[in-house]
Amino acid sequence: MTTVPAVSAVRGTLAIRSEDLCRHYRMGENVIRAVDGVSLEVQSGEFVALLGSSGSGKSSVLNLIAGLDRPTSGTIVVQDRDLAKLSREELAKYRLHVVGMVFQSFNLIASMTVAENVELPLRFAEVDRGRRAALAQEALARVGLKARMDHRPSELSGGEQQRAALARALINRPKLLLADEPTGNLDSHTGTEIMDMVRDFNRELGMTVLMVTHERALAERYAQRMIFLADGKLIDDRPNDPRLFPGGRP
Amino acid sequence: MKIPDLTELALRNLRESLLRNSLTTVGISVGVASLVAMLSLGTGLQQMLSRRLEKSGLFDTVFVSSRRDLRGGRQEERAGPTPGESRVLDEAARAEMEHLPNVKEVYPDIRFSTELQFDDKPHLTMISALPLSAKSNDSFDGMQGRFFSSDSAPEVILQKSFAEELLGKTPPLGAPEPSVAELAKPLLGKELTMHYAQRGESADQTPAPGPENKDSEPVGASYSVVSREQKLTIVGIADLDPESMRGPMRARVFLPLGLAEGLHVMQLVDLREISRAASKQAVYSSISVRVKDPSRIQGVEDAIKKMGFTTFSILDASRSLQQVFRVLYAFLGIFGSLALIVASIGIVNTLVMAILERRREIGIMKAIGASDADVKKLFFAEAGAMGIAGGIIGVALGWAIGQVINFGTNLWLKSQSIPPEHFWAVPLWLVAFAIGFACFVSLVSGLYPAGRAARLDPVQALRYE
């Protein structure tokens, strides 16, 4: 069995560092500069929002940090791993043990029950069946879905599906939670529920959170820092103004 | 991923597209059934022929003769002791051969020409002695009556043409022959009288002095020949062709071996071994040695050659036959495999379709930590599962086809008054081979789709709707 590393994030240490990060695509004779020289740093335990309009390159940056894509040039170091230098196999292990991902469209496997979806990363980590079931139950209980564990995703509401996706992202106790428009397909009430959960994980588990969103209000409400992208470039990186939340962030 | 998890996921995925995967599996089954049908026909034919040959006593028998009888012969036979020095084929040699490993039975070739009297008419013919084990010989398959009741029973089995002669029914050339049943009716249970010459005891056997008489053969021995009679009951009429027979079967009348040995009939070999003919010790012109398993024949043959005798077996013919069957197998296997190869294209198609359909799912799995190897193994497992299922169903289908054809053919054989045959065999090795081969072909078919699925770019796959 592969051991799943526990979260030992220490606030103040560097979780993510990118230097002159580029991701260019060739489309015929044109070169699309999806990410163009982005340099940023995220501290462990920080809650950072990546903001920008459609096509600004925020999801591309997230994919590079998630190890789903490789940079054309530049450096990206996550938890002391230079992702550009990792092999495909090492990247898969990195995604399995270091990163948890939540998507706008939930990305649950329709043919599996909620519990099976949640414990799927543990299958890849070769965790024993019994322990897998226990961890899946625990994760589903944390997101309030224990009663729906034997349901198929199609039998769940959007909010429930996103909660199941959150449980799946947390099952391996990752150090980094990457959320790509997590409330994009949800109504505002459900979106708030989900974001409250993400904030709780950030605070209680010390998990670094990097969230892509185009909703500035959402970022201002939950993130400690906001990074703005436009045309693949980082145009602004600033802490969330505490004066907006006189009583502290909710 | 662990194998049980892999299997579980693969089976789940196969269930998701049940109809398409079932049809692909049926395709594999048909391919395997065709392969099994072809190879089981080849195996069945080989087994049938082996049974026939085994029953003929050809393939498990070494024919032994003394080098004393050689007059010329092949180079290899001329090697070793000269005929004059070589051993005599007597009871001692027979006993020695009986104790060789893998020897089932040793019996002498007792054949002599004598007169048989039936209805007061004399008939000169060749008589041969048979052991009781000859009962299973295919030469007696269509026999009317029965085989000898015991090894020393005063009973006789007649060859068909001799029966015709006894009844005066020998057909003119080209005329239709009477059936064995027609001949058996008036003859079975009737008595024959055999007149024969019995070897007598020697009263004057003085060993000659000098080292040249290594066998201690008495010199100047005399022997007596006593004329004897033996009543014999006709118990069977067999449709044998004496010209095509070998060894002890080359005769027209057969006696039980024990009876023949007890009669001490003077044989041609006795005239050559004149001194021994006078003694109680029997000397044989040849001996048949039956081995437990045709594959052991070479060892037994070599051991007998070392004893100083000349041997003959049709082991070489058996080897050639095996080669013919290997070629037949190869051809049947190739033709049988064609359908399986066509089915393998179905597997490739099914899995490539599955990749297209499950593109997003593959992307999700990669995003949450599946490695390329995990994805590849999953598609391999799906291909392998279809191969195993197709193999098992195909073997059952091939077996069923074989049974139906066997049944139908035997019905036809029966209508032609030919005894039924089992010429279809599905041995265990064929079952294992067919399932293994189906699995192998499926895995090879899964190579390309699995590789393609593993190489999928997760970002592209996640964007796929």
Interface residues (C-beta under 8 A of the other chain):
Chain A: N63 A66 L68 D69 R88 E89 A92 K93 R95 L96 H97 M101 F103 N107 L108 I109 S111 M112 L120 P121 R123 F124 A125 E126 R129 R168 A169 N172
Chain B: M1 K2 P4 D5 L9 R12 N13 E16 R360 E361 G363 I364 M365 K366 A367 I368 G369 A370 S371 D372 A373 D374 D457 P458 V459 L462
